[in-house]
Structures are given as C-alpha cells and as structure tokens.
Amino acid sequence: MIKVKNKKKILFVAMTITAFSQIYLGFSQSDFRVSAGIIAYTIAMYNFDDLKPIPMGIITAIFIYIARVLMLAIFNQHIVIFNLSFAIEIIFYISYSIIYYLFIDRKNKDNLNYVFFIITIADFISNTIEIIVRSFVYSLSLQPKIFTTILLVAVLRSTIVWIVLYFLKNYKLLLIKEEHEKRYRKLLWIMSQLKTEAYLMEKNMQNIEDLMADSYKLYELINLNEKSELWKEYSLNIARNIHEIKKENALAIRGILDVTEKELNDEKMKFSIIMSILHETVIKEIKRIGKNINLHIQIDDDFYTEKHYYLMSVFRNLFINSIEAIPKSYQGDIFLIQKKLDDKYIFIVKDNGIGIDEKEIDDIFNPGFSTKINYETGEVSRGLGLTIVKKIVEEELKGEIRAISSIKDGTEITIMVHAEELEV
C-alpha cells in the first residue's frame, strides 16, 4: 500500500516529468518524438530513492499519454480516448525504466560516469524499440540514419543529466561541508567550556586523594588505639575535604548541564547528515580495530530534527555494540533501516554477530550486562551501551525499544519514536 506522503510525491514527480515531456523534437515517422521528459525522469529517480523506477516509469508514461491526448483535444478540437501513436510512446518509458532498475542502484549510483553510460544505452535501446514498433505498426521502412540520430539524442540527453547530477551532487557536498565546519567550530567552543569543568574535576582528584589518605591514617590510628588526640584533627580534615569535593562537583555538574542544555540545543539537522557523519566515524573505528565489517544505511523517510545529539548517541552505541559482537573471523554486516509507519519513525539496527541467548534477551538493557569478551586481553565490555540507548529512547525521545536475538544469528534492535518527538 502506498503511503499518502509517497502518493503526493509520485503525483508531483509524474506531473513534473509530464511538463518536461512537452519540450520535444518531432520526427516525420509516425509521430516519433524525443522529449526532455526522460531527463526529468532520470534526475528524479536518482534523487528519490524511495520511488521505484518501474512503477514510476509506468505511471509517468500514462500521465504523458493523457497529456498528449488532452493537448490534441485542446489545440485540434479532436477528442479521442485512445490514440495508438501516443500509446506506443509508453513502450519507451517502460523499457527505459526496466534498464534503469536492472543496472542502477544505491551501490553504483555515486559513479556518475557509470550512470551516464547506462542511461545512454537505456535511452538508445528504448528509442530503438519504440521506432521498430512504430515501423511495424505503420508499415514504414527504417532508414539507417534514424539510428545515428537517436544515438546522438541519447548522448545529448544523458550529457544534460550528467551535468545536472554533477552540479547537484557537488552542491550537496558543499552544503554538508559548510554544515560540518559550522558544527566543528561549535564543538571547539563546547570543548573549551568543558575543559574548564574538567579542571574542576581534576582539582577534585587531589581532594579525593587527600581524603583517602586521611581516612586510612585515621583507620590505622583507631585500629592501633594510638594518638587519640589526632583523631579529631583527621576527622575534621575528612569532613573539610568531603565538603570541598561536594562543592566542586556541584560546580562541575552545573557547568556541564549548562553546556549540554544550552549549547547542544541548537538548530535542526537532517537525519541523513547525522548518519553520514556517524558512518564516517564508525568506518574509521572498524578499520582501527582491524575487523572486516560493512555498514549499510538505508533511509526511506528523511527528516529534520533538533535532537541530533541524542540520535547520534543512540546509533553510535548501537553500532559499537554490533561491532563488538562480530568476531574478527566473520565477514560482518551491520544494517540500519529507517522508515516511517503512520505517525512513527521506525529504526532497525541488525547485525550478523554472535547473537545472544534468548534466555538472556530481557537482561541486555540492564547496567553491566555483557556477553562480549576480548579473549586476547580477557577484558569484558562494561555493558553500558544498551543501557544508555534505552534511557535516551524512553526518557528523552519518549519512544520504545525492543530486541530479538539468537546465538549465531545476530541481534536486531528496533526503536519506535513518534514523529512529533523528532520532527521540526
């Protein structure tokens, strides 16, 4: 079932392509024409991953057919329900969309030269099929020069698509770069503020050391029942140090809260950009630890949010958790699938790691719970990642989180958050 949001997008895209299709060059052979419609179709398919090429091709072809019939009725006062010549053009769009679907996907679409090659071939083949059908239907002889012409048209239209996509791609990269620089400057400012609080915490470490020393001395004196006249002095020093620690801690906590509540509560950010930043840092971490893991991110319904720091923390912890769960001997895969269902955003993070026993699945969000051990060092994971995730999801985002897992089959974490909690 097509969602309302997608219905509106499909309608808008189909109407835009139809409008561009009215810019065309006609040939004498049975109304054969080449238009700018396929340029608009290709650009739309490239930029809207949630639109399916073949259904969109069929819908677009129908829209263009209806537009052609209406234009004929308006300008020639000739009303028809079915026009064979216009109907044959549907073949072009269906053929083109099938080739696009078969050879262009998320993995190779970033290579614009490859896209250019495929859409040139698709354009040429689809036009060839259409003109062969027309020649058969209207008993026309095919002139060799027509194939040279449609090849040149295919190259020309594909070149226009390549140029448009190149500029769009670089414009997006420029926006992302500016966004990153802006946030980097802000993070530097935040770090300078946190450094001040870190100084207070470092100062506290000395107070804690003094407190421990005085406490131990007092313990020894009491245990040996010696120098009872010093017990009072040591007790007073302990109380004084506790008071200093409490005061410095209160100042540090207040300062950190000010930074996190004011400085981090800034402008909106697209979810796709959050994931782009996180993808880069996670891939670096995977390379650092020497594991063979691929990270796949699928975003079906992008959105703007002001809660990007919470989302960054949630998915960073989930990704790190999955990385730790995949042994070095595995060919690992981690997937993030994001979509919108009614009024909720659904986020699914799954991996093909070692998995968790079904009997322990209810404990994975408890502080300190962990099944991950580094057998080279004997170090056990702290088991705080999923606890932090659960706290943020339920308390800050007012959402729900659940997990399913089994030994050797990996783990799948599903998060559901109401759209109103995330969107701006």
MITORGU-626683 format. One record per residue (C-alpha): residue number from 1; x, z, y. Coordinates in Angstrom, 1 decimal, padded with zeros to 4 digits. Layout:
+-----+--------+--------+--------+
:  nr :      X :      Z :      Y :
+-----+--------+--------+--------+
: NUM :      X :      Z :      Y :
...
+-----+--------+--------+--------+
//
This chain:
+-----+--------+--------+--------+
:  nr :      X :      Z :      Y :
+-----+--------+--------+--------+
:   1 :  000.0 :  000.0 :  000.0 :
:   2 :  001.4 : -001.0 :  003.4 :
:   3 :  001.5 :  001.8 :  005.9 :
:   4 : -000.2 :  001.5 :  009.3 :
:   5 :  003.2 :  001.6 :  011.1 :
:   6 :  004.5 : -001.3 :  008.9 :
:   7 :  001.3 : -003.3 :  009.4 :
:   8 :  001.8 : -003.2 :  013.1 :
:   9 :  005.5 : -004.2 :  012.7 :
:  10 :  004.6 : -007.0 :  010.3 :
:  11 :  001.9 : -008.3 :  012.7 :
:  12 :  004.3 : -008.2 :  015.7 :
:  13 :  007.1 : -009.9 :  013.9 :
:  14 :  004.8 : -012.6 :  012.4 :
:  15 :  003.3 : -013.3 :  015.8 :
:  16 :  006.8 : -013.5 :  017.5 :
:  17 :  008.1 : -015.9 :  014.8 :
:  18 :  004.9 : -018.0 :  015.2 :
:  19 :  005.5 : -018.2 :  019.0 :
:  20 :  009.1 : -019.4 :  018.5 :
:  21 :  007.8 : -021.9 :  016.0 :
:  22 :  006.1 : -023.7 :  018.8 :
:  23 :  009.5 : -024.7 :  020.1 :
:  24 :  010.2 : -027.7 :  017.7 :
:  25 :  011.7 : -031.1 :  017.3 :
:  26 :  009.4 : -033.6 :  015.6 :
:  27 :  010.3 : -036.5 :  013.3 :
:  28 :  008.2 : -039.6 :  012.7 :
:  29 :  007.9 : -039.0 :  009.0 :
:  30 :  004.5 : -037.4 :  008.4 :
:  31 :  004.7 : -034.6 :  011.0 :
:  32 :  008.0 : -033.3 :  009.7 :
:  33 :  009.4 : -030.9 :  012.4 :
:  34 :  012.2 : -028.4 :  012.8 :
:  35 :  011.4 : -025.4 :  014.9 :
:  36 :  013.0 : -022.2 :  016.3 :
:  37 :  010.7 : -020.1 :  014.1 :
:  38 :  013.2 : -019.8 :  011.3 :
:  39 :  015.8 : -018.5 :  013.8 :
:  40 :  013.4 : -015.7 :  014.8 :
:  41 :  012.6 : -015.0 :  011.1 :
:  42 :  016.3 : -014.6 :  010.2 :
:  43 :  017.1 : -012.3 :  013.1 :
:  44 :  014.0 : -010.2 :  012.2 :
:  45 :  014.9 : -009.9 :  008.5 :
:  46 :  018.5 : -009.0 :  009.4 :
:  47 :  017.5 : -006.2 :  011.8 :
:  48 :  014.4 : -004.8 :  010.0 :
:  49 :  015.5 : -003.5 :  006.5 :
:  50 :  012.0 : -002.2 :  005.8 :
:  51 :  010.5 : -005.7 :  005.9 :
:  52 :  010.6 : -007.6 :  002.6 :
:  53 :  011.9 : -011.2 :  003.0 :
:  54 :  009.5 : -013.0 :  000.6 :
:  55 :  006.2 : -011.3 :  001.7 :
:  56 :  007.3 : -011.7 :  005.3 :
:  57 :  008.0 : -015.4 :  004.7 :
:  58 :  004.6 : -016.0 :  003.2 :
:  59 :  002.8 : -014.1 :  006.0 :
:  60 :  004.8 : -015.9 :  008.6 :
:  61 :  004.0 : -019.3 :  007.0 :
:  62 :  000.3 : -018.5 :  007.0 :
:  63 :  000.4 : -017.4 :  010.7 :
:  64 :  002.3 : -020.6 :  011.7 :
:  65 : -000.2 : -022.7 :  009.8 :
:  66 : -003.1 : -021.1 :  011.6 :
:  67 : -001.4 : -021.5 :  014.9 :
:  68 : -000.8 : -025.2 :  014.2 :
:  69 : -004.5 : -025.7 :  013.3 :
:  70 : -005.6 : -023.8 :  016.5 :
:  71 : -003.3 : -025.9 :  018.7 :
:  72 : -004.7 : -029.1 :  017.2 :
:  73 : -008.2 : -027.9 :  017.8 :
:  74 : -007.4 : -026.9 :  021.5 :
:  75 : -005.5 : -030.0 :  022.5 :
:  76 : -007.0 : -032.7 :  020.4 :
:  77 : -010.6 : -031.3 :  020.1 :
:  78 : -010.2 : -031.8 :  016.4 :
:  79 : -011.3 : -028.8 :  014.4 :
:  80 : -010.2 : -028.7 :  010.7 :
:  81 : -010.0 : -025.8 :  008.2 :
:  82 : -007.3 : -027.5 :  006.1 :
:  83 : -004.5 : -029.7 :  007.2 :
:  84 : -002.3 : -031.0 :  004.5 :
:  85 :  000.6 : -031.8 :  006.7 :
:  86 :  000.7 : -028.3 :  008.2 :
:  87 :  000.2 : -026.8 :  004.8 :
:  88 :  003.3 : -028.4 :  003.4 :
:  89 :  005.4 : -026.6 :  006.0 :
:  90 :  004.5 : -023.3 :  004.2 :
:  91 :  006.9 : -024.6 :  001.4 :
:  92 :  009.8 : -024.4 :  003.8 :
:  93 :  009.3 : -020.8 :  004.8 :
:  94 :  008.7 : -019.6 :  001.2 :
:  95 :  011.8 : -021.5 : -000.1 :
:  96 :  013.9 : -020.1 :  002.7 :
:  97 :  012.7 : -016.5 :  002.2 :
:  98 :  013.4 : -016.7 : -001.5 :
:  99 :  017.0 : -017.8 : -001.0 :
: 100 :  017.5 : -015.1 :  001.7 :
: 101 :  016.1 : -012.4 : -000.6 :
: 102 :  018.3 : -013.5 : -003.5 :
: 103 :  021.6 : -013.7 : -001.6 :
: 104 :  021.5 : -011.4 :  001.4 :
: 105 :  021.1 : -007.6 :  001.0 :
: 106 :  022.4 : -004.4 :  002.6 :
: 107 :  025.8 : -004.7 :  000.8 :
: 108 :  026.8 : -008.1 :  002.2 :
: 109 :  024.8 : -008.5 :  005.4 :
: 110 :  027.5 : -007.0 :  007.6 :
: 111 :  029.6 : -010.0 :  006.8 :
: 112 :  028.2 : -012.4 :  009.4 :
: 113 :  030.3 : -015.4 :  008.1 :
: 114 :  028.7 : -014.9 :  004.7 :
: 115 :  025.3 : -014.7 :  006.3 :
: 116 :  026.0 : -017.9 :  008.2 :
: 117 :  027.0 : -019.7 :  005.0 :
: 118 :  023.9 : -018.6 :  003.1 :
: 119 :  021.3 : -019.3 :  005.8 :
: 120 :  022.8 : -022.7 :  006.4 :
: 121 :  022.4 : -023.5 :  002.7 :
: 122 :  018.9 : -022.0 :  002.7 :
: 123 :  017.9 : -024.0 :  005.8 :
: 124 :  019.2 : -027.3 :  004.4 :
: 125 :  017.7 : -026.8 :  000.9 :
: 126 :  014.3 : -025.6 :  002.2 :
: 127 :  014.1 : -028.6 :  004.6 :
: 128 :  015.2 : -030.9 :  001.8 :
: 129 :  012.4 : -029.6 : -000.5 :
: 130 :  009.8 : -029.9 :  002.3 :
: 131 :  010.8 : -033.5 :  003.1 :
: 132 :  010.8 : -034.5 : -000.5 :
: 133 :  007.3 : -033.1 : -001.0 :
: 134 :  006.2 : -034.9 :  002.2 :
: 135 :  007.7 : -038.2 :  001.0 :
: 136 :  005.9 : -037.8 : -002.4 :
: 137 :  002.5 : -036.9 : -000.8 :
: 138 :  002.6 : -039.7 :  001.8 :
: 139 :  004.5 : -042.2 : -000.3 :
: 140 :  007.3 : -042.5 :  002.1 :
: 141 :  010.8 : -043.8 :  001.4 :
: 142 :  013.6 : -041.3 :  002.1 :
: 143 :  016.3 : -042.5 :  004.5 :
: 144 :  019.8 : -041.1 :  003.8 :
: 145 :  020.3 : -040.4 :  007.5 :
: 146 :  017.5 : -037.8 :  007.4 :
: 147 :  019.6 : -035.6 :  005.1 :
: 148 :  022.5 : -035.8 :  007.6 :
: 149 :  020.1 : -034.8 :  010.4 :
: 150 :  018.7 : -031.8 :  008.5 :
: 151 :  022.2 : -030.6 :  007.7 :
: 152 :  023.1 : -030.8 :  011.3 :
: 153 :  019.9 : -028.9 :  012.2 :
: 154 :  020.7 : -026.3 :  009.6 :
: 155 :  024.2 : -025.8 :  011.0 :
: 156 :  022.9 : -025.6 :  014.6 :
: 157 :  020.1 : -023.1 :  013.8 :
: 158 :  022.5 : -021.0 :  011.7 :
: 159 :  025.1 : -021.0 :  014.5 :
: 160 :  022.4 : -019.8 :  017.0 :
: 161 :  021.5 : -017.0 :  014.5 :
: 162 :  025.2 : -016.1 :  014.1 :
: 163 :  025.8 : -015.9 :  017.8 :
: 164 :  022.7 : -013.7 :  018.4 :
: 165 :  023.5 : -011.4 :  015.5 :
: 166 :  027.2 : -011.2 :  016.6 :
: 167 :  026.2 : -010.0 :  020.1 :
: 168 :  023.5 : -007.6 :  018.8 :
: 169 :  026.0 : -006.1 :  016.4 :
: 170 :  028.7 : -005.6 :  019.0 :
: 171 :  026.1 : -004.3 :  021.5 :
: 172 :  025.0 : -001.7 :  018.9 :
: 173 :  028.6 : -000.7 :  018.2 :
: 174 :  029.3 : -000.4 :  022.0 :
: 175 :  026.2 :  002.0 :  022.3 :
: 176 :  027.4 :  004.0 :  019.3 :
: 177 :  030.9 :  004.2 :  020.7 :
: 178 :  029.6 :  005.4 :  024.1 :
: 179 :  027.4 :  007.9 :  022.4 :
: 180 :  030.3 :  009.2 :  020.3 :
: 181 :  032.6 :  009.5 :  023.3 :
: 182 :  029.9 :  011.4 :  025.2 :
: 183 :  029.4 :  013.8 :  022.4 :
: 184 :  033.1 :  014.2 :  021.8 :
: 185 :  033.5 :  015.3 :  025.5 :
: 186 :  030.7 :  017.7 :  025.0 :
: 187 :  032.2 :  019.1 :  021.8 :
: 188 :  035.5 :  019.6 :  023.6 :
: 189 :  033.7 :  021.7 :  026.2 :
: 190 :  031.9 :  023.7 :  023.5 :
: 191 :  035.2 :  024.3 :  021.7 :
: 192 :  036.8 :  025.6 :  024.9 :
: 193 :  033.9 :  028.1 :  025.2 :
: 194 :  034.2 :  029.1 :  021.5 :
: 195 :  037.9 :  029.6 :  022.0 :
: 196 :  037.0 :  032.4 :  024.4 :
: 197 :  034.8 :  034.1 :  021.8 :
: 198 :  037.5 :  033.6 :  019.2 :
: 199 :  039.9 :  035.5 :  021.4 :
: 200 :  037.5 :  038.5 :  021.4 :
: 201 :  037.2 :  038.3 :  017.6 :
: 202 :  041.0 :  038.2 :  017.3 :
: 203 :  041.2 :  041.2 :  019.5 :
: 204 :  038.7 :  042.9 :  017.2 :
: 205 :  041.0 :  042.3 :  014.3 :
: 206 :  043.6 :  044.6 :  015.8 :
: 207 :  040.9 :  047.3 :  016.3 :
: 208 :  039.9 :  046.9 :  012.7 :
: 209 :  043.5 :  047.3 :  011.5 :
: 210 :  043.8 :  050.5 :  013.6 :
: 211 :  040.5 :  051.7 :  012.3 :
: 212 :  041.6 :  051.1 :  008.7 :
: 213 :  045.0 :  052.9 :  009.3 :
: 214 :  043.4 :  055.9 :  010.9 :
: 215 :  040.8 :  056.1 :  008.2 :
: 216 :  043.4 :  056.0 :  005.5 :
: 217 :  045.5 :  058.6 :  007.2 :
: 218 :  042.5 :  060.9 :  007.6 :
: 219 :  041.6 :  060.4 :  004.0 :
: 220 :  045.2 :  061.4 :  002.9 :
: 221 :  045.3 :  064.5 :  005.1 :
: 222 :  041.9 :  065.7 :  003.9 :
: 223 :  042.8 :  064.9 :  000.3 :
: 224 :  046.0 :  066.9 :  000.6 :
: 225 :  044.4 :  069.5 :  002.8 :
: 226 :  047.2 :  069.2 :  005.3 :
: 227 :  047.5 :  069.2 :  009.1 :
: 228 :  043.8 :  070.1 :  009.6 :
: 229 :  044.5 :  070.3 :  013.4 :
: 230 :  044.9 :  066.4 :  013.4 :
: 231 :  041.6 :  065.7 :  011.6 :
: 232 :  039.7 :  066.0 :  014.8 :
: 233 :  042.1 :  063.6 :  016.6 :
: 234 :  041.9 :  061.0 :  013.8 :
: 235 :  038.1 :  061.2 :  013.7 :
: 236 :  037.9 :  060.7 :  017.4 :
: 237 :  040.2 :  057.6 :  017.2 :
: 238 :  038.0 :  056.2 :  014.4 :
: 239 :  034.8 :  056.7 :  016.5 :
: 240 :  036.5 :  055.1 :  019.5 :
: 241 :  037.6 :  052.1 :  017.5 :
: 242 :  034.2 :  051.6 :  016.0 :
: 243 :  032.7 :  051.7 :  019.5 :
: 244 :  035.2 :  049.1 :  020.7 :
: 245 :  034.6 :  046.8 :  017.7 :
: 246 :  030.8 :  047.1 :  018.2 :
: 247 :  031.1 :  046.2 :  021.9 :
: 248 :  033.5 :  043.3 :  021.4 :
: 249 :  031.3 :  042.0 :  018.5 :
: 250 :  028.2 :  042.1 :  020.7 :
: 251 :  030.0 :  040.1 :  023.4 :
: 252 :  031.3 :  037.5 :  020.9 :
: 253 :  027.9 :  037.1 :  019.3 :
: 254 :  026.2 :  036.8 :  022.7 :
: 255 :  028.7 :  034.2 :  023.8 :
: 256 :  028.3 :  032.2 :  020.5 :
: 257 :  024.5 :  032.3 :  020.8 :
: 258 :  024.7 :  031.1 :  024.4 :
: 259 :  026.7 :  028.1 :  023.3 :
: 260 :  024.6 :  027.2 :  020.3 :
: 261 :  021.3 :  027.7 :  022.0 :
: 262 :  022.1 :  026.0 :  025.4 :
: 263 :  025.0 :  023.6 :  024.8 :
: 264 :  023.8 :  022.3 :  021.5 :
: 265 :  020.2 :  021.9 :  022.7 :
: 266 :  020.8 :  018.5 :  024.2 :
: 267 :  019.4 :  015.0 :  024.3 :
: 268 :  017.8 :  013.1 :  021.5 :
: 269 :  019.7 :  011.2 :  018.9 :
: 270 :  018.8 :  008.6 :  016.3 :
: 271 :  018.8 :  009.8 :  012.6 :
: 272 :  020.7 :  006.6 :  011.7 :
: 273 :  023.5 :  007.5 :  014.1 :
: 274 :  023.6 :  011.1 :  012.7 :
: 275 :  024.1 :  009.6 :  009.2 :
: 276 :  026.7 :  007.1 :  010.5 :
: 277 :  028.8 :  009.9 :  011.8 :
: 278 :  028.3 :  012.0 :  008.7 :
: 279 :  029.0 :  009.1 :  006.4 :
: 280 :  032.4 :  008.5 :  008.1 :
: 281 :  033.4 :  012.2 :  007.7 :
: 282 :  032.2 :  012.5 :  004.2 :
: 283 :  034.0 :  009.4 :  003.0 :
: 284 :  037.2 :  010.8 :  004.6 :
: 285 :  036.7 :  014.1 :  002.6 :
: 286 :  036.1 :  012.2 : -000.6 :
: 287 :  039.4 :  010.3 : -000.1 :
: 288 :  041.2 :  013.5 :  000.8 :
: 289 :  040.3 :  015.2 : -002.5 :
: 290 :  041.0 :  012.1 : -004.5 :
: 291 :  037.6 :  011.5 : -006.1 :
: 292 :  036.0 :  008.2 : -006.9 :
: 293 :  032.6 :  008.6 : -005.3 :
: 294 :  030.4 :  006.2 : -003.5 :
: 295 :  028.0 :  007.4 : -000.8 :
: 296 :  024.8 :  005.4 : -000.4 :
: 297 :  022.5 :  006.0 :  002.6 :
: 298 :  019.0 :  004.3 :  002.8 :
: 299 :  017.0 :  004.9 :  005.9 :
: 300 :  013.5 :  003.4 :  005.8 :
: 301 :  012.0 :  005.0 :  008.9 :
: 302 :  014.4 :  005.8 :  011.6 :
: 303 :  013.5 :  008.3 :  014.4 :
: 304 :  014.9 :  010.1 :  017.4 :
: 305 :  015.4 :  013.8 :  017.2 :
: 306 :  016.8 :  016.7 :  019.2 :
: 307 :  017.5 :  018.7 :  016.0 :
: 308 :  020.5 :  016.6 :  015.1 :
: 309 :  022.9 :  019.6 :  014.7 :
: 310 :  020.5 :  021.2 :  012.1 :
: 311 :  020.2 :  017.9 :  010.2 :
: 312 :  024.0 :  017.4 :  010.3 :
: 313 :  024.5 :  020.8 :  008.9 :
: 314 :  021.8 :  020.3 :  006.2 :
: 315 :  023.1 :  017.0 :  004.9 :
: 316 :  026.8 :  017.8 :  005.3 :
: 317 :  026.2 :  020.8 :  003.0 :
: 318 :  024.2 :  018.8 :  000.5 :
: 319 :  026.8 :  016.0 :  000.4 :
: 320 :  029.7 :  018.5 :  000.0 :
: 321 :  027.7 :  020.2 : -002.8 :
: 322 :  027.3 :  016.9 : -004.6 :
: 323 :  030.9 :  016.0 : -004.2 :
: 324 :  031.9 :  019.4 : -005.7 :
: 325 :  029.5 :  018.8 : -008.6 :
: 326 :  031.1 :  015.4 : -009.5 :
: 327 :  034.3 :  015.8 : -011.6 :
: 328 :  037.4 :  013.6 : -010.8 :
: 329 :  037.0 :  011.8 : -014.1 :
: 330 :  033.5 :  010.5 : -013.1 :
: 331 :  032.5 :  007.3 : -011.2 :
: 332 :  030.4 :  009.2 : -008.8 :
: 333 :  027.4 :  008.2 : -006.8 :
: 334 :  025.6 :  010.2 : -004.1 :
: 335 :  022.4 :  008.8 : -002.6 :
: 336 :  020.4 :  009.8 :  000.5 :
: 337 :  017.0 :  008.2 :  000.6 :
: 338 :  014.9 :  008.8 :  003.8 :
: 339 :  011.3 :  007.7 :  004.2 :
: 340 :  008.1 :  008.7 :  005.9 :
: 341 :  005.0 :  009.5 :  004.0 :
: 342 :  001.9 :  010.1 :  006.1 :
: 343 :  002.9 :  012.8 :  008.6 :
: 344 :  006.0 :  014.0 :  006.8 :
: 345 :  009.6 :  012.8 :  006.6 :
: 346 :  011.0 :  012.9 :  003.0 :
: 347 :  014.7 :  013.2 :  002.4 :
: 348 :  016.1 :  012.9 : -001.1 :
: 349 :  019.7 :  013.6 : -001.9 :
: 350 :  020.7 :  013.0 : -005.5 :
: 351 :  024.0 :  012.6 : -007.4 :
: 352 :  025.2 :  011.9 : -010.9 :
: 353 :  027.3 :  015.1 : -011.2 :
: 354 :  027.5 :  017.7 : -013.9 :
: 355 :  024.0 :  019.0 : -013.2 :
: 356 :  022.6 :  022.5 : -013.5 :
: 357 :  020.8 :  024.1 : -016.5 :
: 358 :  017.1 :  024.1 : -016.0 :
: 359 :  017.0 :  027.8 : -016.6 :
: 360 :  019.2 :  028.4 : -013.5 :
: 361 :  017.5 :  025.9 : -011.1 :
: 362 :  015.5 :  028.7 : -009.5 :
: 363 :  018.7 :  030.5 : -008.6 :
: 364 :  020.6 :  027.7 : -006.8 :
: 365 :  019.4 :  028.8 : -003.3 :
: 366 :  020.5 :  032.4 : -003.8 :
: 367 :  023.6 :  033.5 : -001.9 :
: 368 :  026.7 :  033.5 : -004.1 :
: 369 :  025.2 :  031.4 : -006.9 :
: 370 :  027.5 :  028.6 : -008.0 :
: 371 :  028.3 :  026.6 : -011.1 :
: 372 :  031.3 :  024.8 : -009.6 :
: 373 :  034.7 :  026.0 : -010.7 :
: 374 :  038.1 :  024.4 : -009.9 :
: 375 :  039.7 :  024.5 : -013.3 :
: 376 :  043.2 :  023.8 : -011.8 :
: 377 :  043.1 :  026.7 : -009.4 :
: 378 :  040.4 :  028.9 : -011.0 :
: 379 :  038.7 :  029.1 : -007.7 :
: 380 :  034.9 :  029.4 : -007.7 :
: 381 :  032.8 :  027.9 : -005.0 :
: 382 :  031.3 :  030.5 : -002.5 :
: 383 :  027.8 :  029.3 : -003.3 :
: 384 :  026.6 :  029.4 :  000.3 :
: 385 :  025.9 :  025.7 :  000.9 :
: 386 :  022.4 :  025.5 : -000.5 :
: 387 :  021.5 :  029.0 :  000.9 :
: 388 :  022.3 :  027.7 :  004.4 :
: 389 :  020.4 :  024.5 :  003.7 :
: 390 :  017.3 :  026.4 :  002.6 :
: 391 :  017.5 :  028.7 :  005.6 :
: 392 :  017.7 :  025.8 :  008.1 :
: 393 :  015.0 :  023.7 :  006.4 :
: 394 :  012.5 :  026.6 :  006.1 :
: 395 :  013.2 :  028.6 :  009.2 :
: 396 :  014.4 :  026.1 :  011.8 :
: 397 :  012.6 :  022.9 :  010.6 :
: 398 :  009.5 :  024.6 :  009.1 :
: 399 :  009.9 :  022.4 :  006.1 :
: 400 :  010.0 :  022.6 :  002.3 :
: 401 :  012.9 :  022.1 : -000.1 :
: 402 :  012.9 :  021.8 : -003.9 :
: 403 :  015.4 :  020.8 : -006.6 :
: 404 :  015.4 :  019.3 : -010.0 :
: 405 :  018.4 :  019.0 : -012.2 :
: 406 :  019.6 :  018.9 : -015.8 :
: 407 :  023.0 :  019.1 : -017.4 :
: 408 :  025.0 :  015.8 : -017.3 :
: 409 :  022.1 :  014.0 : -015.5 :
: 410 :  022.9 :  015.3 : -012.0 :
: 411 :  020.9 :  017.0 : -009.3 :
: 412 :  018.1 :  015.8 : -007.0 :
: 413 :  017.2 :  017.8 : -003.8 :
: 414 :  014.0 :  016.8 : -002.0 :
: 415 :  013.3 :  018.0 :  001.6 :
: 416 :  010.0 :  017.5 :  003.3 :
: 417 :  009.5 :  018.1 :  007.1 :
: 418 :  006.6 :  017.4 :  009.3 :
: 419 :  007.3 :  014.6 :  011.7 :
: 420 :  006.3 :  016.6 :  014.7 :
: 421 :  009.1 :  019.1 :  014.0 :
: 422 :  011.7 :  016.3 :  014.1 :
: 423 :  010.5 :  013.5 :  016.4 :
: 424 :  010.8 :  013.4 :  020.2 :
+-----+--------+--------+--------+
//
